[in-house]
Amino acid sequence: MVQENETKGLEQPRSLSLDGLRTFVEIYETGSFRKAAERVYRSPSAVSLHIAKLETALQTRLFERDARKVTLTEAGGVLLSQARRLLALQQETISLFHRSALSGELRVSAPHDLGISLLPRLLKELRATHPDIRVNVKLGSSLAVAKAVEAGDADLAFFNDVAGGIAPGQVLYEESMQWLMCDGGRAIESTPLALATAEPGCAWREAAISALQDAGRDFAIAYTSDTSMGQIAALRSDLAIAALPLSLKHTDLVVVPDTFNLPQLPSTQIRALGDGSEMTEAVISLLLQKAAFV
């Protein structure tokens, strides 16, 4: 049960801020006030103020916070479902008066990682802003995905790339890559170096192999997975190390210390490549406006 209001006799709040509710949902989904601030284009202090106002209006605490994570209280869990319903209703209402003229099938191609991270958020927003577009998604390796548009097998492709080596396209997001390992693990000491990678065609795999070869470092592919979650599982089991975006570092995964003299890695990018149609340009424009998707 939600905790009863501790202060009696106070005037009940007349309304809840939709911006505050949107911030609240983003904090839950990202697990971080800082990441939520980036998604809603606010400063961290403004995000904290949004939550403070919600907690004052509802007279209850919504989050439990410690040095490592942010979790919902029981009351926060109740508000979460209500907040999502209110935000969905807002978008549905707006769409009734601003219905998109775009319609038809949109064939989207993406690698497995983006298929479970970027695409669900994009497709949810796309359904609200362009309800007459029917999306057909096919997942594959970054290399195959990028070639799908040129081959006419896809209208729009999202893919991970390193230094534009796979294909041209609009850069949506960029971050550094790092060598990651299990905290306290011994895989880094293996000879040859045990490496976890994706299948051939993955930009991260090619960047890791190229860096090690250029440095003259012996290595062996010890674990292969089409998703970064599979590679992370290998790291957590201390079977190998991996070259991954820094954002995938967790409390039990750490950057390999400089004392092991591993070569520097380039940055990784998420790119979008369309066929030039009005529909694909509209979707790419939506992503650029909503940088929070990535």
QUITAVEN-V312672 format. One record per pair of residues at least 6 apart in sequence whose C-alpha atoms are under 8 Angstrom apart, sorted by the first residue. I is the first residue (numbers start at 1). GAP is how many residues later the second one is. Records with the same first field share a line. If there is no record, write none. Layout:
I = GAP  GAP
This chain:
1 = 73  74
2 = 72  73  76
3 = 57  72
5 = 53  54  55
6 = 53  54
7 = 52
12 = 45
13 = 44  45
16 = 38  41
17 = 37
18 = 68  69
19 = 31
20 = 30  31  33  34
21 = 33  62  66
22 = 18  61  65
23 = 13  14  17  24  27  28
24 = 26  27  56
25 = 55  58  59
26 = 10  13  14
27 = 6  8  9  43
28 = 42  43  44
30 = 6
31 = 38  39  40
32 = 37  38
33 = 11  14  15
34 = 10
36 = 11
37 = 6  7  9  10
38 = 254
39 = 251  252  253  254
40 = 252
51 = 11
55 = 6  7
60 = 15
61 = 12  14  15
62 = 10  11  12  13  14  15
63 = 7  8  9  10  13
64 = 6  7  8  9
65 = 6
91 = 37  38
92 = 36
95 = 33  34
99 = 30  31  32
100 = 29  30  31  32
101 = 29
102 = 28  30  31  177
103 = 27  28  29  30  31
104 = 28  29  30
105 = 28  29  30  31
106 = 27  28  29  30  49  50  173  174
107 = 28  29  30  31  46  47  48  49
108 = 27  28  29  30  46  47  48  49  50
109 = 28  29  30  31  36  37  39  45  46  47  48  49
110 = 27  28  29  30  31  32  35  47  48  49
111 = 28  29  30  31  34  47  48  49
112 = 27  28  29  114  115
113 = 113  114  115
114 = 44  45
115 = 24
118 = 175  176
121 = 172
122 = 165  171
126 = 157
127 = 6
139 = 6
141 = 58  59  60  61  85
142 = 17  18  19  24  59  60  61
143 = 16  23  58  59  60
144 = 57
145 = 12  13  14
146 = 11  12  13  20  21  127
148 = 6  9
149 = 6  7  8  124  125  126
150 = 125
155 = 119  120  125
156 = 116  117  118  119  124
157 = 115  116  117
158 = 112  113  114  115
159 = 111  112  113
160 = 42  43  44  108  109  110  111
161 = 6  42  43  107  108  109  110
162 = 41  42  45  104  105  106  107
163 = 103  104  105  106
165 = 38
166 = 37
168 = 105
169 = 102  103  104  105
170 = 101  102  103
171 = 98  99  100  101
172 = 97  98  99  100  115  116  119  122
173 = 96  97  98  118  121
174 = 93  94  95  96
175 = 70  71  92  93  94
176 = 69  70  89  90  91  92
177 = 66  67  68  69  88  89  90  91
178 = 65  66  67  68  77  78  86  87
179 = 62  63  64  65  76  77  83  86
180 = 55  61  62  63  64  69  73  74  75  76
181 = 6  7  54  55  57  59  60  61  72  73  74  75
182 = 53  54  55  56  59  70  71  72
183 = 69  70  71
185 = 53
186 = 52
187 = 6  7  51  52  53  54
188 = 6  52  53  68  72
191 = 27  28
192 = 26  27  28
193 = 24  25  26  27  47
194 = 25  26  27  28  45  46  47
195 = 24  25  26  27  28  45  46  47
196 = 25  26  27  28  29  35  38  39  44  45  46
197 = 7  8  24  26  27  28  34  45  46
198 = 6  7  26  27  28  29  30  33
199 = 6  25  26  27
200 = 6
204 = 39  40  64
205 = 38
207 = 58  59
208 = 34  35  57
211 = 52  53  54
212 = 6  7  50  51
215 = 48
222 = 17  18
223 = 8  11  16  17
224 = 6  7
225 = 6
228 = 16
231 = 11
234 = 6  7
235 = 6  7  18
236 = 16  17
243 = 22
245 = 23
249 = 6
272 = 12
274 = 6  7  10
287 = 6
